[in-house]
């Protein structure tokens, strides 16, 4: 396995590989992409590309460094996990202080001499945690690297983003996307027409049978809406309305991350979307 495995994610993968080969990949890196992008696996391949003893930029899968990353026992790699039992979203300030800061303070112990931290779903961090993260980023240490994985980097503070190299992967699984693209258009049409409660409810119940289906239709809707957004809106949706809808979709994905039933999230989604107008009035 190597980073080439992810070529389907687009030309950016080649650029990532070249940056690693030139040793200028950066210290804080944001890897951004939809739920269809396996950001954690990609990041692990990037790290292997950096520390591989045989093939810089790629990975040989055979050297001790590659093997340790694959087995999850590389000494200088920390992937923090958000505590699913916690009621608040993402990572707490104390978790960052207790886990992340000591890890970055201690010198790398591996032969390769670099400590790497991965924060999955970094965009789920609240403001206080992001403030703590920013303080960490403001005191960069040599031979430390931080990967922030997210679906929407706009949720990170501007100051966090400005200290990072951002790699946005515009990729959706074509088959999966196609399976939901028509449904997403129909749903958007229903929102525009303000269809009645039962029509929308029946449509969604017929087409969405799992949490994964709901995430797919949301991703497909977002892709659609972002295209309209780039064009400055259209006759159906004003810019404000588009931004509103995208925010509501993002909030629904946040809810889904916390093991809330998809049926509840779906109901909440269509109630919010179908009964609010441009000014947020019901
Ligand atoms: Zn290797």
Boltz pocket constraint, residues with backbone or C-beta under 6 A from the ligand:
constraints:
  - pocket:
      binder: B
      contacts: [[A, 48], [A, 51], [A, 52], [A, 53], [A, 54], [A, 55], [A, 59], [A, 60], [A, 61], [A, 62], [A, 63], [A, 64], [A, 65], [A, 66], [A, 67]]
      max_distance: 6.0
